[in-house]
């Protein structure tokens, strides 16, 4: 087995995995906050809608959701999607799934803030918007960083599920090499790649948490 060729091919697959990871976090983190606010809405219909959304997205396998997003437009609506829709479908599926998990993390963080802080902000003349974004949210971000880090690490490993709709990420590449060469070396190499990626993400999140220690209460 040519290790140089293997590493080059795995690096190419790793770039795809990193793109899935980055785009998923970029869109699912803000979407998760919106879902959390909807879930906590005083309007019972709005709250019920987002409660059902979270329940379905957390209660069904991500690999199944990817297939629904990819095959759904054609088999449900009769819409023929372009060939490059595979990667877009992966991003849509991952963002919808992870937004549900992040929503519950946000909700737990928001509900952990003492009610007295809302009352104090009201006495000081803060509007609800100012109270949330200037007082509550900074504290929530600090508190939820550890569980968000856990989800980010899980996301790195979940990128391998993109193989379900034939997106050529790193695990798919390693699997193809292993089958062709009848060797476990590609899987070991892929494991090293995943570990290094996770290690870097963990260090970056640790650095962010340290920087935000200003908000510790």
Secondary structure, DSSP 8 states (H G I E B T S, - for coil): --HHHHHHHHHHHHHHHHHHHHHHHHHHHHHHHHHHHHHT-SSHHHHHHHHHHHHHHHHS-HHHHHHHHHHHHHHHH-----TTHHHHHHHHHHHHHHHHHHHHHHHHHHHTS-HHHHHHHHHTT--HHHIIIIIIHHHHHHHHHHHHHHHHHHHHHHGGGGGGGT---HHHHHHHHHHHHT-SHHHHHHHHHHHHHHHHHHHHHHHHHHHGGGG--
